[in-house]
Amino acid sequence: MITGKAKLAGVLGWPVSHSRSPLLHGHWIATHGLDAAYLPLPVRPERFADAVRSLADLGFRGANVTIPHKEAAYALCDARTGRAERAGAVNTLVFAEGRITGDCTDGWGFLASLGDFDPRSGPAVLLGAGGAARAIAAALLDAGCPRVTLVNRTPARAEALARALGGPVAVAAEPPLADAALLVNTTSLGMQGQPPLALDLGPLPARAMVADIVYVPLETPLLAAARARGLRAVGGLGMLLHQARPGFQAWFGVLPEVDDALHDVIARDIPPR
Ligand SMILES: NC(=O)c1ccc[n+]([C@@H]2O[C@H](COP(=O)([O-])OP(=O)(O)OC[C@H]3O[C@@H](n4cnc5c(N)ncnc54)[C@H](OP(=O)(O)O)[C@@H]3O)[C@@H](O)[C@H]2O)c1
């Protein structure tokens, strides 16, 4: 139940009907018994900036931002966190004291989803060079990863990303798996309706971790292949759940937990394979 004092937030996207964020934040609002609501907010790209300012005028605490608005959100903020600057994108807006502040929690959420994996333990290989790759590569580098190699269908995009990131970032045509501590798929390959990712995991060391940020289905062919080889494998759902925590805390004043109950609520909404 909400009252006239309810705290409001939501997710801006186009389309937005596929987003699991309302389910996720709704679960936390119910768990903590908050006087709050989190809504799906479908907004066309050409209306995005006006819509954000209107939400602030309406007293919203802030919003998440998803495809295709993350770069536009970056551009309209009055202030940005360091990790949003590094990512070149914003997925979390906070409205306070007449200012719009932008954060990017995707890279942080990705690292949190890896549990006790230490980014300093060895080189990482990232497949893809889009928005998610940038956030993840920046988070890995900032956490002490000794080298990140980008492998992308469009090499020029990987080269541009490497220049933007700076530091120990390489671009390669073939993934250098033999000494990799971490392999991450940040492309949409393996997603429902897309072809699977075709990659021989044979050269990976036995201690390597394989992560796929695709979470529809929960178990992608890449994850299944990694598990079949006895490698540690992490799907994209954990990243989705963890990236939501800082926004919830900023808007509603409670830092929520990622636990089995939350995982089950969201996983029930997604095809297993
Ligand atoms: N788990 C989470 O919380 C989370 C968060 C964000 C994103 N994601 C997922 O991550 C994926 C990428 O998102 P994004 O925002 O980074 O998208 P993006 O900016 O559009 O980048 C897409 C990337 O995938 C590559 N790609 C697309 N189709 C391909 C194909 N057929 N063959 C080879 N490469 C292909 C692109 O290569 P080119 O540069 O050559 O086009 C690019 O590197 C999506 O599946 C998204 O759902 C998950």
The ligand as a Tripos MOL2 file, in Angstrom:
@<TRIPOS>MOLECULE
LIG
   48    52     1     0     0
SMALL
NO_CHARGES

@<TRIPOS>ATOM
      1 N1         23.3980   -8.7910  -17.0020 N.am      1 LIG1
      2 C1         23.2030   -7.4840  -17.0490 C.2       1 LIG1
      3 O1         22.8850   -6.8370  -16.0520 O.2       1 LIG1
      4 C2         23.4430   -6.7720  -18.3560 C.ar      1 LIG1
      5 C3         23.6730   -5.3740  -18.3530 C.ar      1 LIG1
      6 C4         23.9010   -4.7310  -19.5800 C.ar      1 LIG1
      7 C5         23.8740   -5.4760  -20.7660 C.ar      1 LIG1
      8 N2         23.6220   -6.8100  -20.7170 N.ar      1 LIG1
      9 C6         23.6140   -7.6020  -21.9590 C.3       1 LIG1
     10 O2         24.8580   -7.4220  -22.6050 O.3       1 LIG1
     11 C7         24.7050   -7.4720  -24.0140 C.3       1 LIG1
     12 C8         25.3840   -6.2720  -24.6470 C.3       1 LIG1
     13 O3         24.7990   -5.0810  -24.1620 O.3       1 LIG1
     14 P1         25.4100   -3.6460  -24.5730 P.3       1 LIG1
     15 O4         24.5870   -2.6340  -23.8820 O.co2     1 LIG1
     16 O5         26.8910   -3.6360  -24.4140 O.co2     1 LIG1
     17 O6         25.0610   -3.6080  -26.1550 O.3       1 LIG1
     18 P2         25.8240   -2.8160  -27.3260 P.3       1 LIG1
     19 O7         26.4390   -1.5600  -26.8000 O.co2     1 LIG1
     20 O8         24.8400   -2.7370  -28.4430 O.co2     1 LIG1
     21 O9         27.0300   -3.7970  -27.7640 O.3       1 LIG1
     22 C9         26.7360   -5.0410  -28.3410 C.3       1 LIG1
     23 C10        28.0340   -5.8420  -28.5310 C.3       1 LIG1
     24 O10        27.6730   -7.1370  -29.0270 O.3       1 LIG1
     25 C11        28.3470   -7.3410  -30.2730 C.3       1 LIG1
     26 N3         27.5030   -8.1440  -31.1620 N.ar      1 LIG1
     27 C12        26.1650   -7.9820  -31.3710 C.ar      1 LIG1
     28 N4         25.7300   -8.9050  -32.2680 N.ar      1 LIG1
     29 C13        26.8170   -9.6580  -32.6210 C.ar      1 LIG1
     30 C14        27.0220  -10.7550  -33.4980 C.ar      1 LIG1
     31 N5         25.9960  -11.2790  -34.2050 N.pl3     1 LIG1
     32 N6         28.2610  -11.2850  -33.6050 N.ar      1 LIG1
     33 C15        29.2970  -10.7660  -32.8790 C.ar      1 LIG1
     34 N7         29.1700   -9.7160  -32.0440 N.ar      1 LIG1
     35 C16        27.9340   -9.1660  -31.8990 C.ar      1 LIG1
     36 C17        28.6120   -5.9560  -30.8230 C.3       1 LIG1
     37 O11        29.6500   -5.9990  -31.7690 O.3       1 LIG1
     38 P3         29.8340   -4.8180  -32.8740 P.3       1 LIG1
     39 O12        30.5780   -3.7050  -32.1630 O.co2     1 LIG1
     40 O13        30.6350   -5.4660  -33.9440 O.co2     1 LIG1
     41 O14        28.4560   -4.4070  -33.3120 O.co2     1 LIG1
     42 C18        29.0010   -5.2170  -29.5330 C.3       1 LIG1
     43 O15        30.3320   -5.5220  -29.1620 O.3       1 LIG1
     44 C19        23.1940   -7.5670  -24.2640 C.3       1 LIG1
     45 O16        22.8770   -8.9140  -24.4970 O.3       1 LIG1
     46 C20        22.5840   -7.1000  -22.9590 C.3       1 LIG1
     47 O17        21.3310   -7.6850  -22.7080 O.3       1 LIG1
     48 C21        23.4300   -7.4700  -19.5450 C.ar      1 LIG1
@<TRIPOS>BOND
     1     1     2 1
     2     2     3 2
     3     2     4 1
     4     4     5 ar
     5     4    48 ar
     6     5     6 ar
     7     6     7 ar
     8     7     8 ar
     9     8     9 1
    10     8    48 ar
    11     9    10 1
    12     9    46 1
    13    10    11 1
    14    11    12 1
    15    11    44 1
    16    12    13 1
    17    13    14 1
    18    14    15 2
    19    14    16 1
    20    14    17 1
    21    17    18 1
    22    18    19 2
    23    18    20 1
    24    18    21 1
    25    21    22 1
    26    22    23 1
    27    23    24 1
    28    23    42 1
    29    24    25 1
    30    25    26 1
    31    25    36 1
    32    26    27 ar
    33    26    35 ar
    34    27    28 ar
    35    28    29 ar
    36    29    30 ar
    37    29    35 ar
    38    30    31 1
    39    30    32 ar
    40    32    33 ar
    41    33    34 ar
    42    34    35 ar
    43    36    37 1
    44    36    42 1
    45    37    38 1
    46    38    39 2
    47    38    40 1
    48    38    41 1
    49    42    43 1
    50    44    45 1
    51    44    46 1
    52    46    47 1
@<TRIPOS>SUBSTRUCTURE
     1 LIG1         1 GROUP 0 **** ****
